[in-house]
Amino acid sequence: MLHAQRVSRALALSSLGLALLPALAFAQESLPAEAPLPAHSSYLVLQHLAPPLIGPADASLIHAKQSQIAAEAAFFGYDLAAPGWDYELSLCPLIPDQLILHYRKPFPNGAQSLFTAIVPRGPGRVFVVPILYRNATPFGSASASGRSIAVFNRIVPAEAAEKAVQPNGKWLTLGLCFADIAYGNANALNIPGSEVGLARAPIPLLRLSEEHTGRAIIFTDRNAPGEYLVWTLSLSYQGRLLSASALQLSDYVARVRHGAEPAEKPLPPGKEPVVKPLPPGKEPTVKPLPQ
């Protein structure tokens, strides 16, 4: 059910043009060329905690901020006073000063409403990123909306963001944290396996512009059986998110040839091509190239 709901969000995602001209690309993790592909692909995911597993301090903070969360959610059309809401805590190591909460309400017909609440551990306001209204996306999808980008840039510490977008930084984690906030329960293909369906899915890449003033993070999110998203995040060299897009693609399907192979047609006797030898002294002259 969740897979189908995530596909419905992906259909409304808008693709934004990437203005970076890549000069260098870095893979987050790779296998030696001679190493065989693993049978199954591996994915990077953030840890998610249900309410019973949340620590006492964070649980107390969530309880204390419930009125602020409800007020901010109501501004976007979510009624937390209605029964059926549940939430989980998403842990992003690059955003230690914020609680990232996914609030969900399922409906009998299989639809769901979903939003992300950002709760500061210290002083500050609560932010809400709307994702789904009964399986419908907002007018501007959260994955590419200016609000999602502005909230993300505000909650990621400047020093952590700048370090993350270096070639040896945790840039894939940074990209995954944004996708998790804007999309809910995202994952990133880390090491591709031997799955034929992901044969054309890009591995995680960090691209640097020719002047090294820009960055692009590209990764694959397996969001449903037979489907996957390709995320492209454009950032400044300081790690500030400029634009984001997510493109929904179907698994690659290898074409199987049916029917008999084309038969060879031998030439009939006497129809073989005639080889005419050159007469003596008529061989072509070989002219050596000047050194």
C-alpha positions as CSV (number, residue, x, y, z in Angstrom):
1,M,0.0,0.0,0.0
2,L,2.8,2.4,0.9
3,H,4.5,1.7,-2.3
4,A,1.4,2.6,-4.3
5,Q,1.0,5.8,-2.3
6,R,4.6,6.8,-2.9
7,V,4.1,6.2,-6.7
8,S,1.1,8.6,-6.6
9,R,3.3,11.3,-5.2
10,A,6.0,10.7,-7.7
11,L,3.7,11.2,-10.7
12,A,3.2,14.8,-9.7
13,L,6.9,15.6,-9.2
14,S,8.3,18.4,-11.3
15,S,11.8,18.2,-12.9
16,L,13.9,21.3,-12.7
17,G,16.8,22.0,-15.0
18,L,20.3,21.6,-13.6
19,A,22.4,24.6,-14.5
20,L,25.7,23.0,-13.5
21,L,28.2,21.9,-16.1
22,P,29.8,18.8,-14.5
23,A,33.6,18.6,-14.7
24,L,34.2,16.0,-12.0
25,A,32.1,13.3,-10.5
26,F,32.7,11.3,-7.3
27,A,31.0,8.0,-6.3
28,Q,30.1,7.6,-2.7
29,E,31.1,4.0,-2.7
30,S,32.2,1.6,-5.4
31,L,33.3,-2.0,-5.9
32,P,36.6,-3.0,-7.6
33,A,36.2,-3.6,-11.3
34,E,36.9,-7.3,-11.0
35,A,34.5,-7.8,-8.1
36,P,31.2,-9.7,-9.0
37,L,28.0,-7.8,-8.4
38,P,26.1,-8.8,-5.2
39,A,22.9,-10.7,-5.7
40,H,20.9,-7.9,-4.0
41,S,21.3,-4.2,-4.1
42,S,22.0,-2.3,-0.9
43,Y,20.3,0.9,0.2
44,L,21.1,3.7,2.5
45,V,18.2,4.6,4.8
46,L,17.8,6.8,7.8
47,Q,16.8,5.3,11.1
48,H,13.1,5.7,11.9
49,L,11.7,5.3,15.4
50,A,8.1,4.6,16.4
51,P,6.8,6.4,19.5
52,P,7.6,3.6,22.0
53,L,11.3,3.6,20.9
54,I,11.8,7.4,21.2
55,G,13.9,8.5,24.1
56,P,12.3,10.2,27.1
57,A,13.8,13.6,26.4
58,D,12.6,13.7,22.8
59,A,9.2,12.2,23.7
60,S,8.7,15.0,26.3
61,L,9.7,17.6,23.8
62,I,7.2,16.3,21.2
63,H,4.5,16.3,23.8
64,A,5.3,19.9,24.8
65,K,5.3,21.1,21.2
66,Q,2.1,19.4,20.2
67,S,0.0,22.6,20.2
68,Q,2.6,24.3,17.9
69,I,2.7,21.3,15.6
70,A,-1.1,21.2,15.4
71,A,-1.3,24.9,14.7
72,E,1.3,24.8,11.9
73,A,-0.3,21.7,10.4
74,A,-3.7,23.3,10.5
75,F,-2.4,26.2,8.4
76,F,-1.7,23.6,5.7
77,G,-5.1,21.9,6.0
78,Y,-4.2,19.0,8.4
79,D,-6.4,18.4,11.5
80,L,-4.4,16.7,14.1
81,A,-7.4,16.7,16.4
82,A,-9.1,14.1,14.2
83,P,-8.5,10.5,15.2
84,G,-6.2,8.2,13.3
85,W,-3.0,10.2,13.3
86,D,0.3,8.5,14.1
87,Y,3.9,9.6,13.8
88,E,7.5,8.4,13.7
89,L,10.9,10.1,14.4
90,S,13.4,10.2,11.5
91,L,17.1,10.5,12.5
92,C,19.4,12.6,10.3
93,P,23.0,12.7,11.6
94,L,23.6,16.0,9.8
95,I,20.6,17.7,11.6
96,P,21.2,16.9,15.3
97,D,19.4,20.0,16.6
98,Q,16.0,19.2,15.1
99,L,13.4,16.4,15.5
100,I,12.2,15.3,12.1
101,L,8.7,13.8,12.5
102,H,6.5,12.1,9.9
103,Y,2.8,12.4,10.7
104,R,0.5,9.9,8.9
105,K,-3.2,9.3,8.8
106,P,-4.4,6.2,6.8
107,F,-7.9,6.0,5.4
108,P,-10.1,2.9,4.8
109,N,-9.8,3.2,1.0
110,G,-6.0,2.9,1.2
111,A,-5.2,6.6,0.9
112,Q,-3.2,8.5,3.4
113,S,-2.4,12.1,4.5
114,L,1.2,12.8,5.3
115,F,3.3,15.7,6.4
116,T,6.8,16.3,8.0
117,A,7.1,18.4,11.1
118,I,10.5,19.9,12.1
119,V,10.7,20.5,15.8
120,P,13.8,22.4,17.2
121,R,15.4,20.9,20.3
122,G,16.2,24.4,21.4
123,P,14.6,27.8,20.8
124,G,12.9,28.3,17.4
125,R,9.7,27.7,15.6
126,V,8.1,24.5,14.3
127,F,8.0,24.0,10.5
128,V,5.6,21.8,8.5
129,V,6.3,20.4,5.0
130,P,3.0,19.2,3.4
131,I,3.4,16.0,1.4
132,L,0.1,14.2,0.9
133,Y,-3.6,15.0,1.3
134,R,-5.5,11.7,1.0
135,N,-2.9,10.6,-1.6
136,A,-3.1,13.9,-3.5
137,T,0.0,16.0,-3.6
138,P,0.0,19.8,-2.9
139,F,-0.2,22.2,-5.8
140,G,3.6,22.5,-5.6
141,S,5.1,19.1,-4.8
142,A,7.2,19.2,-1.6
143,S,10.2,17.6,-3.4
144,A,10.8,20.7,-5.5
145,S,8.9,23.5,-3.6
146,G,10.6,26.6,-2.5
147,R,9.3,26.1,1.1
148,S,10.9,22.6,1.4
149,I,14.2,24.0,0.1
150,A,14.1,27.1,2.4
151,V,13.2,24.9,5.5
152,F,16.0,22.5,4.7
153,N,18.6,25.2,4.3
154,R,17.5,26.7,7.6
155,I,17.7,23.6,9.7
156,V,21.0,22.2,8.3
157,P,24.0,23.8,10.1
158,A,26.1,25.8,7.7
159,E,29.4,24.1,8.7
160,A,27.8,20.6,8.3
161,A,26.4,21.5,4.9
162,E,29.7,22.8,3.6
163,K,31.6,19.8,4.8
164,A,29.0,17.4,3.4
165,V,29.3,18.6,-0.2
166,Q,33.1,18.0,-0.4
167,P,34.2,14.9,-2.4
168,N,35.1,13.1,0.8
169,G,32.0,14.4,2.7
170,K,28.7,12.8,3.6
171,W,26.9,14.2,0.5
172,L,24.7,11.2,0.0
173,T,23.5,11.4,3.6
174,L,22.7,15.1,3.0
175,G,20.7,14.3,-0.1
176,L,18.9,11.5,1.6
177,C,17.9,13.8,4.6
178,F,16.3,16.2,2.1
179,A,14.4,13.4,0.3
180,D,13.2,12.0,3.6
181,I,11.8,15.4,4.7
182,A,10.2,16.2,1.3
183,Y,9.0,12.7,0.4
184,G,8.9,10.6,3.5
185,N,10.8,7.4,4.2
186,A,13.2,7.8,1.2
187,N,16.1,5.5,0.5
188,A,19.2,5.7,-1.7
189,L,20.7,3.0,-3.8
190,N,24.2,2.5,-2.4
191,I,25.6,-0.5,-4.1
192,P,23.8,-1.9,-7.2
193,G,23.3,-5.6,-7.3
194,S,22.6,-7.9,-10.2
195,E,18.9,-6.7,-10.5
196,V,18.2,-6.3,-14.2
197,G,15.5,-3.7,-13.5
198,L,18.1,-1.3,-12.0
199,A,20.5,-1.7,-14.9
200,R,20.0,1.9,-16.0
201,A,19.5,3.4,-12.5
202,P,22.4,5.8,-11.7
203,I,24.7,5.1,-8.7
204,P,25.1,7.9,-6.2
205,L,27.2,10.7,-7.7
206,L,28.5,14.1,-6.6
207,R,29.2,16.4,-9.5
208,L,31.3,19.5,-9.3
209,S,30.9,22.4,-11.7
210,E,33.8,23.5,-13.9
211,E,34.5,26.4,-11.6
212,H,33.9,24.2,-8.5
213,T,31.3,26.8,-7.5
214,G,28.4,24.4,-7.7
215,R,27.5,20.8,-6.7
216,A,24.9,18.3,-7.8
217,I,23.9,15.2,-5.9
218,I,22.3,12.4,-7.9
219,F,21.0,9.1,-6.5
220,T,18.3,6.5,-7.0
221,D,15.4,5.9,-4.6
222,R,13.7,2.5,-4.9
223,N,10.2,3.9,-4.1
224,A,8.0,1.0,-5.4
225,P,8.2,-2.4,-7.0
226,G,9.1,-2.0,-10.6
227,E,9.7,1.7,-10.2
228,Y,12.4,4.1,-8.9
229,L,13.0,7.8,-8.5
230,V,16.1,9.6,-9.7
231,W,16.8,12.5,-7.4
232,T,18.9,15.5,-8.6
233,L,19.8,18.1,-6.1
234,S,21.6,21.3,-7.1
235,L,23.6,23.0,-4.4
236,S,26.1,25.8,-3.9
237,Y,29.7,25.1,-3.0
238,Q,28.7,26.0,0.6
239,G,26.1,23.1,0.6
240,R,23.0,25.3,0.3
241,L,20.3,23.7,-1.7
242,L,19.3,25.6,-4.8
243,S,16.8,23.3,-6.6
244,A,15.6,19.7,-6.5
245,S,13.9,17.3,-8.9
246,A,12.8,13.7,-8.8
247,L,12.1,11.8,-11.9
248,Q,9.9,8.6,-11.8
249,L,11.1,5.8,-14.0
250,S,10.1,2.2,-14.6
251,D,12.5,-0.7,-14.2
252,Y,14.5,-1.7,-17.3
253,V,13.2,-4.8,-19.0
254,A,15.5,-6.8,-21.2
255,R,14.0,-7.6,-24.6
256,V,13.9,-11.3,-25.3
257,R,14.1,-12.3,-29.0
258,H,11.4,-14.8,-30.0
259,G,11.3,-16.9,-33.1
260,A,14.0,-18.6,-35.2
261,E,17.4,-17.0,-35.8
262,P,17.9,-15.8,-39.4
263,A,19.2,-18.6,-41.5
264,E,22.4,-18.3,-43.5
265,K,22.1,-18.3,-47.2
266,P,25.1,-20.0,-48.9
267,L,26.1,-18.7,-52.3
268,P,25.2,-21.1,-55.1
269,P,28.2,-22.8,-56.9
270,G,29.9,-20.5,-59.3
271,K,28.6,-17.3,-57.7
272,E,31.6,-16.9,-55.3
273,P,33.2,-13.4,-55.6
274,V,36.2,-13.4,-57.9
275,V,39.5,-12.3,-56.5
276,K,41.5,-10.4,-59.0
277,P,45.3,-10.4,-58.2
278,L,47.2,-7.2,-59.0
279,P,49.7,-7.6,-61.9
280,P,53.4,-7.3,-61.0
281,G,54.5,-3.7,-60.4
282,K,51.0,-2.4,-59.8
283,E,51.1,-2.8,-56.0
284,P,50.0,0.5,-54.2
285,T,52.9,2.6,-53.0
286,V,53.1,3.1,-49.2
287,K,53.9,6.6,-48.2
288,P,55.3,6.9,-44.7
289,L,53.9,9.7,-42.5
290,P,56.5,12.5,-41.8
291,Q,57.8,12.2,-38.2
